[in-house]
Amino acid sequence: MTITPLTHFVPALYAQVHAFSPPTGSEYMRILPELVLSVFGMIVMVVDPLLVLCTVIGLSVEDLSEAGGPFLGVEDVEFLRPVHPGDTITARSRVVSRRESESRPGFGIVTWETEGRNQRGEAVVSYRRTNLVAKRGA
């Protein structure tokens, strides 16, 4: 089976960084002063890695799982590089496994491997996600 990888992108916005942490209960903004780095005299803010993960997952939902069944989970998450406000994140996914559901006729279990990259093509996050998906023609 040949699967064409899907690619989507979105810029990381400064306002999103501030809006994400309070409702999620993330401690990231509380420790933010420790995460603001001075690099060559410039202040560089780091985006909460969970916001990066949620963004990359969200980029792929429409094509991979929106019309499907329940989300079964994420595994093997790796945060590979920091993301900064203004970075543009792309997501690319590919099917790594699929099988018929033993308990739900007409459905299959599909696992995708997704990698998020910044505008320089550097991997920033990777993970595997699994969904229950209706079979075509079922």
N, C-alpha and C positions, 0 to 999 in steps of 0.2 A: 504494500500500500504506500503510495506517495502522498505526503501531506505537504501542502505549501504553507510555510511558516507565515504567521500574521504579525504585522508590525503596526503599532499605534504609538503616539507620543503626546506628551503634555508638559508644559513648563511648571517647575516647582515655584510657587508664589510665596513671597514673604508673609502675606496675610494668612495663607493656609497654615504656615508653620505656627503662627500664634493662635489660630482658631482651633487647631486639632487637639492640643493637649488638654485644656480644661474639661471638655465633655467626656474625654476618654479616661480621665483620671491619671494620665501619664505624668510621671515625675520629671519628664524631660525638661519642661520649661522651668521647673524649680531649680534644676542644676545647670540651666542654660549658661550662666556666667562662666562655668568651668568648660563649656563646650564652644565658647566664642574664642577663636584662636587669633593670635596676632601673627600674620604671615607677611613678611616684608613690609611692615608698617600698615597693613590693611587689616580691617576687622572682617572675619569670615564667619558667618553663622552656619551651623550645621542643622540640617533638617532631621527631625525625629525619624529614626529608621522605620518605626512602625507606620508612619505616614507614607514613607517611600513604598513599603510593602503593600499597604492598602491601595495606593495609587496604581502600582503595577498590576495588582489583581484586578482592580476596577477597569483598567485599560483593556483587559482581555475578556471580560464578562460577556459583552454583546456578541462576540463571535464564537466563544467557546461554550458558554453554558447558560445564557439568558433564557433560551427556549427549552432548556433541558430540565432535569429534575433536581433533586436536592444536592447541595454542596456537601461533600463528604469529608473535606479537610485539606490541610496544607501540611507538607512535611519537607524535611531536608532544607529548611530556610537558611540561607547564608547571606549575611550582610557583608559585601565585599569592599565597598568604598563609601566614604561620606558623600552626601548630596547637599548642595548649597542652594539657597533661594536664587532663582534665575537659571538653574540648570534645566535642561530639557530631557525628560525621561522617555525612553521608548521601551516597549515591551514586545518580546517575540516569543511565541510558544510553538511547541511541536508535540504531537501525540507520542507518548513513550510506551503506553500499553492500553489494551482494551480487551474486555471479555464480557460475555453474557452474564446477566445477573441470575443467580440460582434461585433467588426468592421472588423476583419480579419479572415475570414473562413480558416480553416486549421492551425491556430496558437493558442497557449495558452499563458497565462501569468503565469509565475512561479516565486515564491519568495523563496529564500534560506536564511538560517541563517548561518553565517560563524563566526568561532572563530579562532583567531590566538593565538598560544601559543609559549612560549620560550622552550629551551631545558630542563628546570626544570618542564615543564608541567603547568606553570603559565599562565593564560590568560593575553594577552597583548592588544588585541583589539577584539571587536565584532561588528557585523553589520548585516543588512538585505539588500539584493540586489534583484532586480527584472529585468527579461528579457522577451521579446517576443520570444517564441520558437516555431519552426515548429513542428506540431504534427507528430508522427510516422505514416508512410503510407499515409500521406496527399499529 
